[in-house]
Amino acid sequence: MTLAPRPWIFDVPAYVPGRPARDEEGSLASNESPLGASPDVGTSIARAIPRIHRYPDPLASELRSALADYHGVNPEQILVGNGSDELIVLVATAYLAQGGHVVTADPAYRIDEISTRLVAGRVTGVPLADGVHDLNAMAEVEADIAYVVNPHNPTGTAHQRQEIERFLRTARAAFTIVDEAYIDFCDDPENASAVGLLDLGSFAVLRTFSKVYGLASLRIGYLIAPTEVISILRRVRTPFSVNSLAQAGALAALRDREHFARVREHTIKARLEVIDELRVIGLRPYPSQANFVLVPVPDESGAAAHLGNYGVQVRPGTALGIPGHLRISVPPPQGMDRLRAAIRTLSVGELG
Ligand SMILES: *Cc1c(COP(=O)(O)O)cnc(C)c1O
């Protein structure tokens, strides 16, 4: 007998990660924090090192209770995962295996699509309307789970909370996951988090420490969901997926509100500068509420190669399901000049 993978595995699109740049200043491909993590994170991790021979707290109790306070929810409504990507995979395993149906925007956040297809589920992608989720059309789709990414990746566009509320009240999907990986970068108060709507039921909010908190490498995120859903996902997960250093780091990051505010402020200011620079050369970037800017370009690979020559690594839209675009993460303060020079020298040729 020969071992063979399940046939649908061959049809699952591979995740294409962003390429690292040669230095910090030009690493604009993966939406990581332009200011890094709070210095308290390192201190806190160092303090946790003497106990790394012990298994971590499987439920991350201390972090969970701090998160519950922060969001004004019950700790039993929170599950911490090895990045929010793990939580997306757990949802797929528990609720979508063998023919489950998901509705997403098209283009979708890659992991929402990949996780569903990995368990032989089906994805209906509803094309964006004017760069945002077509929530009315998505609400019409009878699915097990609807994924709403707010602000969306790869576009950076956001919905107002009242639009999300209307979707949650009318959606024909049995359950909705609102992925708020970038919600803290919104500067319009109308784009508030859906956490305040949890009493509506039948939906969950997904958050991560990878973006505003700058802990992408530690792999830690969390889901706020009805307790029945949390207890199902606890059955599915491996018990020690979130290591003790990540738990210690996340707790320190959550407590440093000053660093959080600095990252947020820098991001909001810098993304406007990036948008302005792109407009100066005649491009029309999407209006971003996230820590990146998506811009249509006539020659995606030519433009990416040009920026690459300046040491600026961005993400080509093709890898994100939106060919003909570049996604540019907000640079750190010392990377702005280089990005500006790279953009200003983009010639008409590279633009097509
Ligand atoms: C970056 C990102 C995440 C975070 O993933 P982690 O696994 O927590 O690093 C989740 N959702 C979206 C839409 C993202 O862009």
The ligand as an ORCA input file, in Angstrom:
! r2SCAN-3c Opt
* xyz 0 1
  C      -2.338     39.416      9.975
  C      -3.727     38.908     10.009
  C      -4.135     38.047     11.015
  C      -3.180     37.643     12.099
  O      -2.749     36.367     11.976
  P      -1.865     35.739     13.157
  O      -1.981     34.292     12.887
  O      -2.510     36.135     14.447
  O      -0.503     36.299     13.007
  C      -5.450     37.619     11.056
  N      -6.336     38.029     10.137
  C      -5.990     38.873      9.156
  C      -7.007     39.326      8.197
  C      -4.677     39.315      9.058
  O      -4.319     40.113      8.049
*
